[in-house]
Amino acid sequence: MWFDSLSDIVRVLAVGAAAYLALVVLLRVSGKRTLAKLNAFDWVVSVAFGSTLATILLNSSVSLSEGVVALLTLAALQYLVATATTHVPGSRSIVTAEPTLLLRNGAIIDSAVRRQRLTVEEVLQTVRSSSIGDVSHVAAVVLETDGSLSVIPSSQAGDWSTLAGVDGVDLPR
């Protein structure tokens, strides 16, 4: 239980170092999106990378080459989905959530806050974190596709063009 064999320890060290190197190379090649703030799809891919790396390290029945092929497969699928979401109309909505307007012109949109399973306090905390002391000075708070909250001060709202495509925003055409 505490120690099986030296060969098992050496295998974990050797395969672990090689698999780690392969994963680092794959993450660099697959681009910044893989390491950016995570939406649901990116999170699943990251968990799958970690699970695959753990399996390569600890399961002696999985060879290094099989593990690297598994990592390559995950990276390739992530690349294909990322490419599809930028080039195929409508495909982004399948993989990522729509951003949602939670506050407009200083007024909380209660139905949107509830639908997104947030609290008014969380929205107000985000406003405070933006160094805005008066909610009436906020044009919009948006729950982004990666789960972060963006605050747009009234002084910076302009024509609201950055809110195109945000659920709850109707822009003049």
Secondary structure, 3 states (H helix, E strand, C coil): CCCCCHHHHHHHHHHHHHHHHHHHHHHHHHCHHHHCCCCHHHHHHHHHHHHHHHHHHHCCCCCHHHHHHHHHHHHHHHHHHHHHHHHCCCCHHHHCCCCEEEEECCEECHHHHHHCCCCHHHHHHHHHHCCCCCHHHEEEEEECCCCCEEEEEHHHCCCCHHHCCCECCCCCC
